[in-house]
Amino acid sequence: MDFVLPTTLPAGGIPWQKVLPPLIPRLNGTYGQYNWSPNLLMPETDHTSSAEVNCDDSGFTVQVDVKHFKPEDLMVKVIGDFVEVQGKHEEKKKDGPGVTTRQFNRRYRIPKGVDTMALESAVSPDGILFISAPMLKTEHCRILT
């Protein structure tokens, strides 16, 4: 079987819900006692912690959406060439025994030339974690005017 790929992908990516049914017809509809759909084969995207990473002449910045976490639930640390952000929040269920846990781990590569010893982090009132570090100042750099 030959596959012909388009020269460019659609803006939203490959429409797997249209591609998978012909390839796996037995998983469409009912199979035994289970109902199957192609959506079961696709990973769910986690939009609970989106991030924006920037690096320019002024420095390195990361903005992470952590509005479901308190500042004390977060940990930011530098490990080698990475800044690692961890969040873990636990709360007891109101309607009985048990605990609900929400957690995430993210790693962002720190570009060369960033002063990791000056890295700072803070959480805004909107629930955005800001991580920033300036570029290293070198003796050979000078501003050209």
KEMIVEX-321635 format. One record per atom (N, C-alpha, C): residue in one letter; atom name; z, x, y. Coordinates in steps of 0.1 Angstrom, whole numbers. Example, Ala and Ser with C-alpha at 12.3 -4.5 7.8 and 13.67 -1.06 7.14 Angstrom:
2
['a', 'N', [78, 132, -57]]
['a', 'CA', [78, 123, -45]]
['a', 'C', [78, 132, -33]]
['s', 'N', [71, 128, -22]]
['s', 'CA', [71, 137, -11]]
['s', 'C', [79, 129, 0]]
//
This chain:
145
['m', 'N', [0, 9, -12]]
['m', 'CA', [0, 0, 0]]
['m', 'C', [0, 9, 12]]
['d', 'N', [-9, 7, 21]]
['d', 'CA', [-10, 15, 34]]
['d', 'C', [-4, 7, 45]]
['f', 'N', [3, 14, 54]]
['f', 'CA', [9, 8, 65]]
['f', 'C', [2, 13, 78]]
['v', 'N', [-1, 5, 87]]
['v', 'CA', [-7, 9, 99]]
['v', 'C', [3, 7, 110]]
['l', 'N', [7, 18, 117]]
['l', 'CA', [17, 17, 127]]
['l', 'C', [10, 16, 141]]
['p', 'N', [15, 8, 150]]
['p', 'CA', [10, 7, 163]]
['p', 'C', [12, 21, 171]]
['t', 'N', [3, 23, 180]]
['t', 'CA', [5, 36, 188]]
['t', 'C', [17, 36, 196]]
['t', 'N', [22, 24, 201]]
['t', 'CA', [35, 24, 208]]
['t', 'C', [43, 13, 202]]
['l', 'N', [56, 14, 202]]
['l', 'CA', [65, 4, 197]]
['l', 'C', [68, -6, 208]]
['p', 'N', [71, -19, 204]]
['p', 'CA', [74, -29, 214]]
['p', 'C', [87, -25, 221]]
['a', 'N', [89, -30, 233]]
['a', 'CA', [100, -26, 242]]
['a', 'C', [113, -29, 235]]
['g', 'N', [114, -39, 227]]
['g', 'CA', [127, -43, 220]]
['g', 'C', [129, -36, 207]]
['g', 'N', [119, -27, 203]]
['g', 'CA', [120, -20, 190]]
['g', 'C', [112, -28, 180]]
['i', 'N', [113, -24, 168]]
['i', 'CA', [106, -30, 157]]
['i', 'C', [112, -43, 154]]
['p', 'N', [104, -54, 153]]
['p', 'CA', [109, -67, 150]]
['p', 'C', [111, -69, 135]]
['w', 'N', [123, -64, 131]]
['w', 'CA', [126, -64, 116]]
['w', 'C', [126, -77, 110]]
['q', 'N', [130, -88, 117]]
['q', 'CA', [130, -101, 112]]
['q', 'C', [116, -106, 108]]
['k', 'N', [106, -100, 114]]
['k', 'CA', [92, -104, 110]]
['k', 'C', [87, -94, 99]]
['v', 'N', [92, -82, 99]]
['v', 'CA', [87, -72, 89]]
['v', 'C', [93, -74, 75]]
['l', 'N', [106, -76, 75]]
['l', 'CA', [113, -76, 62]]
['l', 'C', [110, -88, 53]]
['p', 'N', [108, -100, 57]]
['p', 'CA', [106, -111, 48]]
['p', 'C', [94, -109, 39]]
['p', 'N', [82, -104, 43]]
['p', 'CA', [71, -102, 34]]
['p', 'C', [74, -90, 24]]
['l', 'N', [82, -80, 29]]
['l', 'CA', [85, -69, 20]]
['l', 'C', [95, -72, 10]]
['i', 'N', [105, -81, 13]]
['i', 'CA', [115, -84, 4]]
['i', 'C', [116, -100, 3]]
['p', 'N', [106, -106, -4]]
['p', 'CA', [106, -121, -4]]
['p', 'C', [118, -127, -11]]
['r', 'N', [123, -120, -21]]
['r', 'CA', [134, -126, -29]]
['r', 'C', [147, -128, -21]]
['l', 'N', [148, -120, -10]]
['l', 'CA', [160, -121, -2]]
['l', 'C', [159, -131, 9]]
['n', 'N', [148, -138, 10]]
['n', 'CA', [146, -148, 20]]
['n', 'C', [150, -161, 14]]
['g', 'N', [159, -168, 20]]
['g', 'CA', [164, -181, 14]]
['g', 'C', [175, -180, 5]]
['t', 'N', [175, -188, -6]]
['t', 'CA', [186, -188, -16]]
['t', 'C', [182, -179, -27]]
['y', 'N', [192, -171, -32]]
['y', 'CA', [191, -162, -43]]
['y', 'C', [203, -164, -51]]
['g', 'N', [202, -171, -62]]
['g', 'CA', [214, -174, -70]]
['g', 'C', [223, -183, -62]]
['q', 'N', [236, -180, -62]]
['q', 'CA', [245, -189, -54]]
['q', 'C', [247, -184, -40]]
['y', 'N', [239, -174, -35]]
['y', 'CA', [241, -168, -22]]
['y', 'C', [229, -172, -13]]
['n', 'N', [232, -174, -1]]
['n', 'CA', [221, -175, 9]]
['n', 'C', [219, -162, 16]]
['w', 'N', [207, -157, 16]]
['w', 'CA', [203, -144, 22]]
['w', 'C', [194, -146, 34]]
['s', 'N', [195, -137, 43]]
['s', 'CA', [185, -137, 54]]
['s', 'C', [183, -122, 57]]
['p', 'N', [171, -119, 63]]
['p', 'CA', [169, -105, 67]]
['p', 'C', [179, -99, 77]]
['n', 'N', [186, -108, 84]]
['n', 'CA', [196, -104, 94]]
['n', 'C', [208, -97, 86]]
['l', 'N', [210, -100, 74]]
['l', 'CA', [221, -94, 66]]
['l', 'C', [218, -79, 64]]
['l', 'N', [205, -75, 64]]
['l', 'CA', [201, -61, 61]]
['l', 'C', [202, -53, 74]]
['m', 'N', [203, -59, 86]]
['m', 'CA', [202, -51, 98]]
['m', 'C', [216, -49, 103]]
['p', 'N', [219, -37, 108]]
['p', 'CA', [232, -34, 113]]
['p', 'C', [235, -42, 126]]
['e', 'N', [247, -46, 128]]
['e', 'CA', [251, -52, 140]]
['e', 'C', [253, -42, 151]]
['t', 'N', [248, -44, 163]]
['t', 'CA', [251, -35, 174]]
['t', 'C', [264, -37, 180]]
['d', 'N', [271, -27, 183]]
['d', 'CA', [284, -28, 189]]
['d', 'C', [283, -26, 204]]
['h', 'N', [284, -38, 211]]
['h', 'CA', [283, -37, 226]]
['h', 'C', [297, -37, 232]]
['t', 'N', [308, -35, 224]]
['t', 'CA', [321, -35, 230]]
['t', 'C', [324, -23, 238]]
['s', 'N', [317, -12, 236]]
['s', 'CA', [320, 0, 242]]
['s', 'C', [307, 8, 246]]
['s', 'N', [300, 2, 256]]
['s', 'CA', [288, 9, 261]]
['s', 'C', [292, 20, 270]]
['a', 'N', [283, 30, 272]]
['a', 'CA', [286, 41, 280]]
['a', 'C', [274, 46, 288]]
['e', 'N', [276, 53, 298]]
['e', 'CA', [266, 59, 307]]
['e', 'C', [270, 73, 309]]
['v', 'N', [261, 83, 306]]
['v', 'CA', [263, 97, 307]]
['v', 'C', [253, 103, 317]]
['n', 'N', [258, 111, 327]]
['n', 'CA', [250, 117, 337]]
['n', 'C', [254, 132, 338]]
['c', 'N', [245, 140, 341]]
['c', 'CA', [247, 154, 344]]
['c', 'C', [237, 159, 355]]
['d', 'N', [242, 163, 366]]
['d', 'CA', [233, 168, 376]]
['d', 'C', [240, 180, 383]]
['d', 'N', [235, 184, 395]]
['d', 'CA', [241, 196, 402]]
['d', 'C', [255, 194, 405]]
['s', 'N', [260, 182, 408]]
['s', 'CA', [274, 180, 412]]
['s', 'C', [283, 180, 400]]
['g', 'N', [279, 177, 388]]
['g', 'CA', [288, 178, 377]]
['g', 'C', [283, 168, 365]]
['f', 'N', [293, 167, 356]]
['f', 'CA', [291, 159, 344]]
['f', 'C', [300, 146, 345]]
['t', 'N', [294, 135, 343]]
['t', 'CA', [302, 122, 343]]
['t', 'C', [298, 114, 331]]
['v', 'N', [309, 107, 326]]
['v', 'CA', [307, 97, 315]]
['v', 'C', [315, 84, 320]]
['q', 'N', [308, 73, 319]]
['q', 'CA', [315, 60, 322]]
['q', 'C', [314, 52, 309]]
['v', 'N', [326, 48, 304]]
['v', 'CA', [327, 40, 292]]
['v', 'C', [334, 27, 294]]
['d', 'N', [328, 16, 290]]
['d', 'CA', [334, 3, 291]]
['d', 'C', [346, 1, 281]]
['v', 'N', [358, 1, 286]]
['v', 'CA', [370, 0, 278]]
['v', 'C', [378, -12, 282]]
['k', 'N', [372, -23, 287]]
['k', 'CA', [380, -34, 292]]
['k', 'C', [389, -41, 282]]
['h', 'N', [386, -39, 269]]
['h', 'CA', [395, -45, 259]]
['h', 'C', [407, -36, 255]]
['f', 'N', [409, -25, 263]]
['f', 'CA', [420, -15, 260]]
['f', 'C', [428, -13, 272]]
['k', 'N', [441, -10, 270]]
['k', 'CA', [450, -6, 281]]
['k', 'C', [448, 9, 282]]
['p', 'N', [451, 15, 294]]
['p', 'CA', [451, 29, 295]]
['p', 'C', [459, 37, 285]]
['e', 'N', [470, 31, 281]]
['e', 'CA', [479, 38, 271]]
['e', 'C', [473, 38, 257]]
['d', 'N', [463, 29, 255]]
['d', 'CA', [456, 28, 242]]
['d', 'C', [445, 39, 240]]
['l', 'N', [442, 46, 251]]
['l', 'CA', [431, 55, 251]]
['l', 'C', [435, 70, 251]]
['m', 'N', [427, 78, 244]]
['m', 'CA', [429, 93, 244]]
['m', 'C', [416, 100, 247]]
['v', 'N', [416, 109, 256]]
['v', 'CA', [404, 117, 260]]
['v', 'C', [407, 131, 257]]
['k', 'N', [399, 138, 249]]
['k', 'CA', [402, 152, 246]]
['k', 'C', [389, 160, 245]]
['v', 'N', [390, 173, 248]]
['v', 'CA', [378, 182, 247]]
['v', 'C', [380, 190, 234]]
['i', 'N', [369, 189, 225]]
['i', 'CA', [369, 196, 213]]
['i', 'C', [356, 204, 212]]
['g', 'N', [357, 217, 214]]
['g', 'CA', [345, 225, 214]]
['g', 'C', [335, 221, 226]]
['d', 'N', [323, 218, 223]]
['d', 'CA', [313, 214, 233]]
['d', 'C', [313, 199, 234]]
['f', 'N', [323, 191, 230]]
['f', 'CA', [323, 177, 231]]
['f', 'C', [335, 172, 238]]
['v', 'N', [333, 160, 245]]
['v', 'CA', [345, 153, 250]]
['v', 'C', [346, 141, 240]]
['e', 'N', [358, 139, 235]]
['e', 'CA', [360, 128, 225]]
['e', 'C', [369, 117, 232]]
['v', 'N', [364, 105, 230]]
['v', 'CA', [372, 93, 236]]
['v', 'C', [376, 85, 224]]
['q', 'N', [389, 82, 223]]
['q', 'CA', [394, 73, 212]]
['q', 'C', [402, 62, 218]]
['g', 'N', [400, 50, 213]]
['g', 'CA', [407, 39, 217]]
['g', 'C', [412, 31, 205]]
['k', 'N', [425, 27, 206]]
['k', 'CA', [431, 19, 195]]
['k', 'C', [441, 9, 201]]
['h', 'N', [439, -3, 198]]
['h', 'CA', [447, -14, 203]]
['h', 'C', [451, -23, 192]]
['e', 'N', [464, -25, 190]]
['e', 'CA', [470, -34, 180]]
['e', 'C', [478, -45, 187]]
['e', 'N', [477, -57, 182]]
['e', 'CA', [486, -67, 186]]
['e', 'C', [489, -77, 175]]
['k', 'N', [501, -82, 175]]
['k', 'CA', [505, -91, 164]]
['k', 'C', [499, -104, 166]]
['k', 'N', [495, -111, 155]]
['k', 'CA', [490, -124, 156]]
['k', 'C', [500, -134, 161]]
['k', 'N', [496, -143, 170]]
['k', 'CA', [505, -153, 175]]
['k', 'C', [508, -164, 165]]
['d', 'N', [499, -167, 156]]
['d', 'CA', [501, -178, 147]]
['d', 'C', [505, -174, 133]]
['g', 'N', [513, -163, 132]]
['g', 'CA', [518, -160, 119]]
['g', 'C', [519, -144, 117]]
['p', 'N', [521, -140, 105]]
['p', 'CA', [522, -126, 102]]
['p', 'C', [508, -119, 103]]
['g', 'N', [508, -107, 105]]
['g', 'CA', [496, -99, 106]]
['g', 'C', [494, -92, 119]]
['v', 'N', [484, -83, 119]]
['v', 'CA', [481, -75, 131]]
['v', 'C', [466, -75, 133]]
['t', 'N', [462, -76, 145]]
['t', 'CA', [448, -75, 148]]
['t', 'C', [446, -61, 154]]
['t', 'N', [436, -53, 149]]
['t', 'CA', [434, -40, 154]]
['t', 'C', [420, -39, 159]]
['r', 'N', [418, -32, 171]]
['r', 'CA', [405, -29, 176]]
['r', 'C', [405, -14, 179]]
['q', 'N', [395, -7, 175]]
['q', 'CA', [395, 7, 178]]
['q', 'C', [380, 12, 178]]
['f', 'N', [379, 24, 185]]
['f', 'CA', [366, 30, 186]]
['f', 'C', [368, 45, 188]]
['n', 'N', [358, 53, 184]]
['n', 'CA', [357, 68, 186]]
['n', 'C', [343, 71, 191]]
['r', 'N', [342, 78, 202]]
['r', 'CA', [330, 82, 207]]
['r', 'C', [330, 97, 211]]
['r', 'N', [319, 104, 209]]
['r', 'CA', [318, 118, 213]]
['r', 'C', [306, 120, 221]]
['y', 'N', [308, 128, 232]]
['y', 'CA', [297, 131, 241]]
['y', 'C', [296, 146, 243]]
['r', 'N', [284, 152, 241]]
['r', 'CA', [282, 166, 242]]
['r', 'C', [283, 170, 257]]
['i', 'N', [291, 180, 259]]
['i', 'CA', [292, 186, 273]]
['i', 'C', [281, 196, 275]]
['p', 'N', [273, 194, 285]]
['p', 'CA', [262, 204, 288]]
['p', 'C', [268, 218, 291]]
['k', 'N', [260, 228, 289]]
['k', 'CA', [264, 242, 293]]
['k', 'C', [265, 242, 308]]
['g', 'N', [274, 250, 313]]
['g', 'CA', [276, 252, 327]]
['g', 'C', [286, 242, 333]]
['v', 'N', [293, 234, 325]]
['v', 'CA', [303, 224, 330]]
['v', 'C', [316, 230, 328]]
['d', 'N', [325, 229, 339]]
['d', 'CA', [338, 234, 339]]
['d', 'C', [347, 225, 331]]
['t', 'N', [349, 227, 318]]
['t', 'CA', [357, 218, 310]]
['t', 'C', [372, 219, 313]]
['m', 'N', [376, 230, 319]]
['m', 'CA', [391, 231, 323]]
['m', 'C', [394, 221, 334]]
['a', 'N', [384, 217, 342]]
['a', 'CA', [386, 208, 353]]
['a', 'C', [383, 194, 350]]
['l', 'N', [381, 190, 337]]
['l', 'CA', [377, 177, 333]]
['l', 'C', [389, 167, 336]]
['e', 'N', [385, 156, 342]]
['e', 'CA', [395, 146, 346]]
['e', 'C', [390, 132, 340]]
['s', 'N', [400, 123, 338]]
['s', 'CA', [396, 110, 334]]
['s', 'C', [406, 100, 340]]
['a', 'N', [400, 88, 343]]
['a', 'CA', [408, 77, 349]]
['a', 'C', [401, 64, 345]]
['v', 'N', [410, 53, 345]]
['v', 'CA', [405, 40, 342]]
['v', 'C', [405, 31, 354]]
['s', 'N', [394, 25, 358]]
['s', 'CA', [393, 16, 370]]
['s', 'C', [399, 3, 367]]
['p', 'N', [402, -5, 377]]
['p', 'CA', [408, -18, 375]]
['p', 'C', [398, -27, 368]]
['d', 'N', [385, -24, 368]]
['d', 'CA', [375, -32, 361]]
['d', 'C', [374, -29, 346]]
['g', 'N', [382, -19, 341]]
['g', 'CA', [381, -15, 327]]
['g', 'C', [371, -5, 324]]
['i', 'N', [367, 3, 333]]
['i', 'CA', [357, 14, 331]]
['i', 'C', [364, 27, 331]]
['l', 'N', [363, 35, 320]]
['l', 'CA', [369, 48, 319]]
['l', 'C', [359, 58, 325]]
['f', 'N', [363, 65, 335]]
['f', 'CA', [355, 75, 342]]
['f', 'C', [360, 89, 337]]
['i', 'N', [351, 97, 332]]
['i', 'CA', [354, 111, 328]]
['i', 'C', [344, 119, 337]]
['s', 'N', [350, 130, 343]]
['s', 'CA', [341, 138, 352]]
['s', 'C', [346, 153, 351]]
['a', 'N', [337, 161, 353]]
['a', 'CA', [339, 176, 354]]
['a', 'C', [329, 182, 362]]
['p', 'N', [333, 191, 371]]
['p', 'CA', [323, 198, 380]]
['p', 'C', [315, 209, 372]]
['m', 'N', [304, 213, 378]]
['m', 'CA', [297, 225, 372]]
['m', 'C', [305, 237, 376]]
['l', 'N', [304, 247, 367]]
['l', 'CA', [310, 260, 370]]
['l', 'C', [303, 267, 382]]
['k', 'N', [311, 273, 390]]
['k', 'CA', [305, 280, 401]]
['k', 'C', [303, 295, 397]]
['t', 'N', [291, 300, 399]]
['t', 'CA', [288, 313, 395]]
['t', 'C', [285, 322, 407]]
['e', 'N', [287, 335, 406]]
['e', 'CA', [286, 344, 417]]
['e', 'C', [271, 345, 421]]
['h', 'N', [262, 343, 412]]
['h', 'CA', [248, 345, 414]]
['h', 'C', [241, 333, 421]]
['c', 'N', [249, 322, 422]]
['c', 'CA', [243, 309, 427]]
['c', 'C', [245, 309, 442]]
['r', 'N', [235, 305, 449]]
['r', 'CA', [237, 303, 464]]
['r', 'C', [228, 291, 468]]
['i', 'N', [231, 285, 478]]
['i', 'CA', [224, 273, 483]]
['i', 'C', [213, 279, 492]]
['l', 'N', [200, 275, 489]]
['l', 'CA', [189, 279, 497]]
['l', 'C', [186, 268, 507]]
['t', 'N', [184, 273, 520]]
['t', 'CA', [181, 263, 531]]
['t', 'C', [168, 265, 537]]
//
